[in-house]
Amino acid sequence: MEKKKWYYSTWFILLMLIMIPPVGIILMWAGAKFPKPVRIGVTLICLWMVASHWDSAWFANYFNTSK
C-alpha cells in the first residue's frame, strides 16, 4: 500500500489555497482529492481575484494624478 504524500492532504491544500493560491491550485488538481466541479470553481474564483486585482491596480496607476 502506497502512503499518501503529506502535501496532498486536505488541510495543506486549503492552507496553500489561502496563503499561496497558485501552489494550492496545482496541488488541488494534481491530488484529485476534490470533485471536478469544486476544482473548476476554486480555479475560476482565484483567476477572478487575480484579474480584478490587476485591473484595479492598473486603474489606480493609470489615473493617478499626484505624480
VMD Tcl script that draws the C-alpha trace (Angstrom):
set ca {
  {0.00 0.00 0.00}
  {1.36 3.38 -1.05}
  {1.47 6.07 1.63}
  {-0.17 9.35 0.66}
  {2.14 12.36 0.39}
  {1.65 14.95 3.14}
  {1.32 17.80 0.65}
  {-1.79 16.17 -0.84}
  {-3.61 16.28 2.50}
  {-6.77 18.39 2.64}
  {-5.51 20.75 5.36}
  {-2.32 21.54 3.43}
  {-4.12 22.14 0.13}
  {-6.58 24.50 1.85}
  {-3.73 26.32 3.58}
  {-1.91 26.77 0.26}
  {-5.11 27.98 -1.42}
  {-5.28 30.73 1.21}
  {-1.57 31.57 1.52}
  {-0.21 30.87 -2.00}
  {-3.15 30.31 -4.38}
  {-1.12 29.16 -7.44}
  {0.50 26.38 -5.39}
  {-2.84 25.43 -3.88}
  {-4.46 25.20 -7.30}
  {-1.69 22.97 -8.62}
  {-1.90 20.68 -5.59}
  {-5.68 20.61 -5.80}
  {-5.60 19.49 -9.43}
  {-2.65 17.10 -9.09}
  {-4.03 15.39 -5.99}
  {-7.51 14.90 -7.50}
  {-8.90 14.80 -3.96}
  {-11.70 17.28 -4.63}
  {-14.56 16.75 -7.11}
  {-14.05 18.29 -10.54}
  {-16.78 20.96 -10.16}
  {-15.12 22.16 -6.94}
  {-11.71 22.29 -8.60}
  {-13.11 24.28 -11.53}
  {-14.99 26.65 -9.22}
  {-11.99 27.35 -6.97}
  {-9.76 27.88 -10.01}
  {-12.21 30.35 -11.55}
  {-12.58 32.24 -8.26}
  {-8.78 32.54 -7.93}
  {-8.48 33.70 -11.55}
  {-11.24 36.26 -10.97}
  {-9.48 37.56 -7.85}
  {-6.18 37.95 -9.72}
  {-7.85 39.63 -12.70}
  {-9.77 42.06 -10.51}
  {-6.62 42.92 -8.57}
  {-4.65 43.57 -11.75}
  {-7.48 45.66 -13.14}
  {-7.80 47.80 -10.02}
  {-4.01 48.24 -9.79}
  {-3.87 49.29 -13.45}
  {-6.81 51.67 -12.96}
  {-5.22 53.28 -9.89}
  {-1.85 53.71 -11.61}
  {-3.32 54.97 -14.89}
  {-5.47 57.66 -13.31}
  {-3.03 58.68 -10.58}
  {-2.62 62.44 -11.00}
  {-0.36 63.07 -8.00}
  {2.86 62.39 -9.96}
}
mol new
graphics top color blue
foreach p $ca { graphics top sphere $p radius 0.5 }
foreach p [lrange $ca 0 end-1] q [lrange $ca 1 end] { graphics top cylinder $p $q radius 0.2 }
display resetview
